[in-house]
Amino acid sequence: MEVLEKAFAVALTIPDNEAFTALETLRRLGFVLGGVRRADIWSFEVDAPAAAALADTIATIETLFNPNKHEIAERPGARPQAGEVWIAPFDDPGVGSIGRGSIPGVHAVRRRVAWQLLDESGSIVAPNVLERAVETFLCNPAFQKAIGCGSMNW
């Protein structure tokens, strides 16, 4: 049976204290930024027949998604988009269940944190700025890896 990799972003619709703290810290480190976006990325290895219902299933798992404070969006792929970095633990084998138990058709689940930095005009920062932010603050190389768009991996 064909196994697909599907990724979903779960982001806060209320103020994100973690993103605010990251923004303030990066500014104190000398970055000139207008904003920071953060989302949890949930990546699933799922049997093809079960993939279509995955978004609806995720929306019922309270430990992943609360409709009062989150929005969920399926990602166009299971890799970061331009101007974005995903932070993941080095040891990331994927678990077979999450929240209340296993999800039918899902073989592995992985959580990453997506970061996107914005300049003062609200545009995505240049790749070298994102790379410097990863190296100085966003990723702890002792136990995390940064997954970037294309060949940008740390």
C-alpha positions in Angstrom: 0.0 0.0 0.0 1.3 3.5 -0.9 2.4 5.6 2.1 2.2 9.4 1.8 3.8 12.1 3.9 1.3 14.8 4.8 2.1 17.9 6.8 -0.2 20.3 8.6 0.5 23.6 10.3 -1.3 24.4 13.5 -0.9 28.0 14.4 -2.3 30.2 17.2 -5.1 32.7 16.4 -4.5 34.4 19.7 -1.3 36.2 20.6 1.7 33.8 20.5 3.9 34.5 23.5 6.6 32.2 22.2 6.8 34.1 18.9 6.8 37.4 20.8 9.6 36.3 23.0 11.6 35.1 20.0 11.0 38.4 18.2 12.2 40.4 21.2 15.2 38.2 21.8 16.3 38.4 18.1 15.9 42.2 18.2 18.2 42.3 21.3 20.7 40.2 19.3 20.7 42.9 16.7 18.2 41.6 14.1 16.0 44.3 12.5 12.7 42.5 12.3 9.1 43.5 12.0 7.6 40.2 13.1 8.0 36.5 13.7 5.5 33.7 12.7 5.5 30.4 14.4 3.5 27.2 13.9 3.6 23.6 15.0 4.1 21.4 12.0 2.6 17.9 12.4 4.0 15.5 9.8 2.2 12.2 9.2 3.3 9.0 7.3 -0.2 7.8 6.3 -1.6 5.1 4.0 -3.0 6.8 0.9 -6.6 5.8 1.5 -6.6 7.4 5.0 -4.9 10.6 3.8 -8.1 12.3 2.7 -9.7 12.2 6.1 -6.5 13.1 8.0 -7.3 16.9 8.4 -10.8 16.1 9.8 -9.2 13.6 12.2 -6.6 16.0 13.4 -9.2 18.6 14.1 -10.8 16.2 16.7 -7.5 15.7 18.7 -7.6 18.2 21.5 -3.9 17.9 22.3 -3.1 19.1 18.7 -5.9 21.5 17.8 -8.3 23.6 19.8 -10.7 25.5 17.5 -11.0 28.3 20.1 -7.3 29.3 19.6 -5.8 27.5 16.6 -6.1 27.4 12.9 -5.0 24.4 10.9 -3.8 24.3 7.3 -2.5 21.5 5.2 0.9 22.2 3.8 1.6 21.9 0.1 4.4 19.5 0.9 6.3 18.0 3.8 9.2 20.4 3.5 9.6 24.0 4.6 8.6 26.7 2.2 10.8 29.6 1.0 11.8 31.8 3.9 10.9 29.3 6.5 12.9 26.9 8.8 11.6 23.9 10.7 13.3 23.0 14.0 13.2 19.3 14.9 15.0 17.1 17.5 18.0 15.1 16.2 16.4 11.9 17.3 13.1 12.0 15.4 11.9 8.5 14.7 8.2 9.4 14.7 5.7 7.9 17.0 2.8 5.7 16.1 0.2 7.4 18.2 -0.7 10.8 19.5 -3.1 12.4 21.9 -5.8 9.8 22.7 -4.2 7.0 20.7 -3.5 5.8 17.3 -4.9 7.3 14.1 -6.2 4.8 11.6 -3.8 4.5 8.6 -1.0 6.5 10.3 2.4 4.9 10.7 4.4 7.8 12.2 3.8 11.3 13.5 6.5 13.9 13.9 6.3 17.4 15.4 8.5 20.3 14.2 8.3 24.0 14.9 8.1 26.3 11.8 9.7 29.8 12.1 9.3 32.6 9.5 11.0 36.0 10.1 9.6 39.2 8.6 11.4 42.4 7.9 10.0 45.8 8.9 7.9 46.0 5.8 6.3 42.6 6.5 8.2 40.7 3.8 10.1 37.5 4.4 13.7 38.2 5.4 16.7 37.3 3.2 18.0 33.7 3.5 21.2 34.9 5.1 19.2 36.6 7.9 17.2 33.5 8.6 20.4 31.4 8.6 22.0 33.7 11.1 18.9 33.6 13.3 19.0 29.8 13.2 22.6 29.7 14.2 22.3 32.2 17.0 19.0 31.5 18.6 16.3 29.4 16.9 18.1 26.1 16.9 20.1 24.5 19.7 22.7 22.3 17.9 23.2 20.2 21.0 19.9 18.4 20.4 18.1 20.0 17.5 18.4 20.2 13.7 17.2 22.9 11.4 15.4 21.8 8.2 15.4 24.5 5.6 13.9 25.0 2.1 15.9 23.4 -0.7 19.5 23.0 0.3 19.3 25.2 3.4 19.9 22.6 6.1 21.9 23.1 9.2 
